[in-house]
Amino acid sequence: MISAEMVRDLRERTGAGMMDCKRALTDADGNMEKAIDLLREKGLAAAAKKAGRIAAEGIVESYIHGGGRIGVLVEVNCETDFVAKTDEYKEFCRDIAMQIAAANPEYVRREDVPTDVLEREKSIARAQAINDGKPEKILDKIVNGRIEKFYKEVCLMEQVYIKNNDQSVSQYLTEKIAKMGENISIRRFARFAVGEGIEKRQDDLAAEVAKINAGK
């Protein structure tokens, strides 16, 4: 069995992501050294170290979907202008813009979720659990589980990648960092949908018909 302590130890030794460490340990049947080799083979250990470097170059990618009904702008940063001009980098940025258009995230990463929003979600989750008759001793576990689900719905980096349901956007990003050899960071985005936020008129057909008949 792969313990949380083993995963933390591997993460400290390689700098790779928690899920990548857990997967490597599982594939290695719990053998730490073999798991390290697996991460190195995939370039994930090196990618984690690159992720701490400053990324101030990059591009702003745009994507228009549905005949102009949905539009996305996303800023993706990298370390050098050279990488920013490559076709692979541009394709990655477009994939991220498409992800935003399709999955409609609200934040880039979980750290961006405002405290008041998070506390409200926790309060709602706890109230739902109580209303469902869940015992007090497992309420915190239930709330934590629902908050993790909330993160996966509203945070871009936590979402399932639309082109590969076996990985998250974060894992897809890590792959690209390993392959391109420098840090890449999704900084910010804006998503626009036609009519979003506008209160649309709801006509009462029955009332209109009654009004017409009354005027006859």
C-alpha positions in Angstrom: 0.0 0.0 0.0 1.3 3.5 -0.9 1.2 5.7 2.2 0.9 9.5 2.3 4.3 9.6 4.0 5.9 7.7 1.0 4.3 10.2 -1.4 5.6 13.2 0.6 9.1 11.7 0.8 9.2 11.2 -3.0 8.0 14.7 -3.5 10.7 16.1 -1.3 13.4 14.1 -3.1 12.2 15.0 -6.6 10.1 18.1 -6.5 7.5 16.4 -8.7 3.7 16.8 -8.1 1.9 14.8 -5.5 -0.2 12.9 -8.0 2.8 12.2 -10.2 4.6 10.8 -7.1 1.7 8.6 -6.1 1.4 7.3 -9.6 5.1 6.6 -9.9 5.2 4.7 -6.5 2.2 2.7 -7.6 3.8 1.7 -10.9 7.0 0.9 -9.0 5.2 -1.3 -6.4 6.3 1.0 -3.6 10.0 0.9 -4.5 11.3 4.4 -3.9 14.4 4.3 -6.1 12.5 2.8 -9.0 9.8 5.5 -8.6 12.5 8.2 -8.8 13.8 6.6 -12.0 10.3 6.6 -13.5 9.9 10.3 -12.7 13.2 11.1 -14.2 12.4 9.1 -17.3 9.2 11.2 -17.8 11.1 14.4 -17.1 8.8 15.3 -14.3 11.4 15.6 -11.6 13.3 18.1 -13.7 10.1 19.9 -14.6 9.3 20.6 -11.0 12.6 22.3 -10.5 12.1 24.4 -13.6 8.6 25.5 -12.3 10.3 27.8 -9.7 12.1 29.9 -12.3 10.8 33.3 -13.4 8.7 33.3 -16.6 8.1 36.8 -18.0 7.9 36.2 -21.7 5.0 34.5 -23.5 1.9 35.4 -25.5 -1.7 36.3 -25.1 -3.7 33.7 -26.9 -7.3 34.2 -28.2 -10.0 31.7 -29.0 -13.4 32.3 -30.4 -16.0 29.5 -30.3 -19.6 28.9 -31.4 -19.7 31.4 -34.2 -18.6 34.2 -32.0 -20.8 33.4 -28.9 -17.8 32.5 -26.6 -14.5 34.3 -26.6 -11.3 33.7 -24.5 -8.1 35.6 -23.8 -5.4 33.9 -21.8 -1.9 35.0 -20.9 0.6 32.2 -20.8 4.2 33.0 -19.7 7.5 31.3 -20.4 11.1 32.1 -19.8 12.3 33.1 -23.3 11.0 34.8 -26.4 12.4 31.9 -28.4 10.1 29.3 -26.8 7.1 31.7 -27.1 7.5 31.7 -30.8 7.5 28.0 -31.3 4.6 26.1 -32.8 4.4 23.7 -29.9 4.1 26.6 -27.4 1.4 28.3 -29.4 -0.5 25.0 -29.7 -0.3 24.6 -25.9 -1.7 28.1 -25.4 -4.5 27.4 -27.8 -5.3 24.2 -26.0 -5.6 26.1 -22.7 -7.8 28.7 -24.3 -10.1 26.0 -25.6 -10.2 24.4 -22.1 -11.3 27.7 -20.7 -14.0 28.1 -23.3 -15.3 24.6 -22.8 -15.0 24.1 -19.0 -15.6 27.7 -17.9 -13.3 27.9 -14.9 -13.4 30.9 -12.5 -9.9 30.9 -11.3 -6.4 29.8 -12.5 -5.5 27.8 -9.3 -6.9 27.0 -5.9 -4.8 29.6 -4.2 -6.7 32.2 -6.2 -10.1 31.4 -4.7 -11.1 34.2 -2.3 -11.3 33.3 1.4 -15.0 34.4 1.6 -15.9 32.2 -1.4 -14.2 29.2 0.1 -15.8 29.7 3.5 -19.2 30.0 1.9 -18.7 26.7 0.1 -17.6 25.0 3.3 -20.6 26.3 5.1 -23.0 25.1 2.4 -21.2 21.7 2.3 -21.5 21.3 6.0 -25.2 22.2 6.1 -25.9 19.8 3.3 -24.1 17.0 5.2 -26.1 17.7 8.4 -29.4 17.8 6.5 -28.5 14.5 4.9 -28.1 13.0 8.4 -24.4 12.5 8.4 -22.8 11.9 11.8 -20.8 14.7 13.4 -17.5 12.7 13.4 -17.3 12.6 9.6 -18.5 16.1 8.8 -15.0 17.5 8.3 -14.1 14.7 6.0 -17.2 15.2 3.9 -16.7 18.9 3.7 -13.0 18.5 2.6 -14.1 16.0 -0.1 -16.7 18.5 -1.4 -14.2 21.3 -1.4 -11.8 19.2 -3.5 -14.6 18.6 -5.9 -15.4 22.4 -5.9 -11.7 23.1 -6.8 -11.9 20.7 -9.7 -14.9 22.5 -11.1 -13.8 26.1 -10.7 -10.0 26.1 -10.9 -8.4 25.7 -14.3 -5.3 23.9 -13.1 -7.5 21.3 -11.2 -9.8 20.6 -14.0 -9.8 17.4 -16.1 -8.0 18.2 -19.4 -10.7 18.1 -22.2 -8.4 16.4 -24.7 -7.2 13.8 -22.3 -9.6 12.8 -19.4 -6.8 10.8 -17.8 -4.9 13.9 -16.7 -5.5 17.3 -15.2 -4.6 20.6 -16.8 -1.8 20.9 -14.2 -0.4 17.5 -15.3 -0.6 18.6 -19.0 1.3 21.8 -18.1 4.0 19.8 -16.3 4.5 17.6 -19.4 5.0 20.7 -21.5 7.5 22.2 -19.0 9.5 18.9 -19.1 9.4 18.7 -22.9 10.2 22.4 -23.7 12.9 22.7 -21.0 11.8 25.9 -19.3 9.1 27.1 -16.9 5.6 27.8 -18.3 3.0 29.6 -16.2 -0.7 30.2 -17.0 -1.0 33.7 -15.5 -4.6 34.9 -16.1 -7.6 34.7 -18.4 -10.9 36.3 -19.3 -13.9 34.4 -20.8 -16.8 36.2 -22.5 -20.1 34.7 -23.5 -22.8 36.6 -25.5 -25.6 37.8 -23.2 -23.8 36.7 -20.0 -24.9 38.8 -17.0 -27.8 40.5 -18.9 -31.2 39.9 -17.4 -33.3 38.6 -20.4 -36.9 39.5 -20.7 -39.3 36.7 -19.9 -42.6 37.3 -21.7 -45.7 36.0 -20.1 -47.6 34.6 -23.1 -50.8 34.0 -21.2 -50.9 37.6 -19.9 -50.2 38.9 -23.4 -53.1 36.9 -24.8 -55.4 38.0 -22.0 -54.5 41.6 -22.6 -55.2 41.3 -26.3 -58.6 39.6 -25.7 -59.5 42.3 -23.1 -58.9 45.0 -25.8 -61.3 43.5 -28.3 
